[in-house]
Amino acid sequence: MIPRFAAIPAIVLALALDVFAQTAAPRITPDVVYGHKDGLALTFDVYTPPNANGAGVLFMVSGGWVSTWAPPEGGLRRFELLLGKGFTVFSVRHGSSPRYKVPDAAADVERAVRFIKLNAAKFGVDPGRLGAYGGSAGGHLSLMLGLDPDPGDAQARDEVLRGASGLAAVVALFPPVDLRGWTGPSKDFPALEFDADLAPSVSPILFVSKDDPPTLLIHGDADKLVPISHSQRLYAALKEAGVTAEFVTIPGGTHGFTGNPEHNRQATELMVAWFERYLVKK
């Protein structure tokens, strides 16, 4: 028989390893290529926490449908709360304005979802527990992913396109939801310079249906760029369709919650709580 005290070192080691797992830094996998267009690579960065819970959250790197690259280490602070809760985060870039327009961006991020689902085991996530979030254009793209899923084409030569897109939860911050009337020459937002006939195809409010995923909308009532009426209208449509949805107004919140860390903190905590509610297995 092994003396009882002989097990003590093993217990101490187990506790030490558990503490280390909780404090270890997330693993960053940069520049994963999920597709190509015009000879260019479409990429995302992956942040894998040591305590990964199997759920994945896609962050839309998009402001004005401009998508830029930055050293991925900077994302550790942005995604701190999500990573601390065990979410694997995908920081998704799309073909950027001014070269590419809104419909191009929507198609790119949809491909990213399909790619992640196809390679879910590699990334350590459950393809049925993926969510997306973003602000402004990023919120718009998140809504397109959630409200306009595609079943995939089983006959496609590209295996990525054979799989379904679609998400299990969405959070959109101050998003434009209806691009009808927004298209045409634009000095500030060249991504909107596309055929007006295509605007309905990238207007999330036109795709609301009862099978949409749980959706959280967060909008400031002092937003002068994307009026809060966008979120109000979408929320009303979601509730009428019987979709699980919530709408949070940030009093005094401007577009992007610029200059107000408290508004950003509040929105981030609401976003993380939403994904905890709908993506984490109980």
HELIX and SHEET records of a PDB file:
HELIX    1   1 ARG A    4  ALA A    7  5                                   4    
HELIX    2   2 ILE A    8  THR A   23  1                                  16    
HELIX    3   3 PRO A   72  GLY A   74  5                                   3    
HELIX    4   4 GLY A   75  ARG A   78  1                                   4    
HELIX    5   5 GLU A   80  GLY A   84  1                                   5    
HELIX    6   6 VAL A  102  LEU A  118  1                                  17    
HELIX    7   7 ALA A  120  PHE A  123  1                                   4    
HELIX    8   8 ALA A  137  LEU A  147  1                                  11    
HELIX    9   9 GLU A  159  ARG A  162  1                                   4    
HELIX   10  10 PRO A  190  LEU A  192  5                                   3    
HELIX   11  11 ALA A  196  VAL A  202  5                                   7    
HELIX   12  12 PRO A  204  PHE A  207  5                                   4    
HELIX   13  13 SER A  229  GLU A  240  1                                  12    
HELIX   14  14 HIS A  255  PHE A  257  5                                   3    
HELIX   15  15 PRO A  261  LEU A  279  1                                  19    
SHEET    1   A 8 ARG A  27  LYS A  37  0                                        
SHEET    2   A 8 LEU A  40  THR A  48 -1                                        
SHEET    3   A 8 THR A  88  ARG A  93 -1                                        
SHEET    4   A 8 GLY A  56  VAL A  61  1                                        
SHEET    5   A 8 LEU A 130  GLY A 135  1                                        
SHEET    6   A 8 ALA A 169  LEU A 173  1                                        
SHEET    7   A 8 THR A 215  GLY A 220  1                                        
SHEET    8   A 8 ALA A 245  ILE A 250  1                                        
END                                                                             
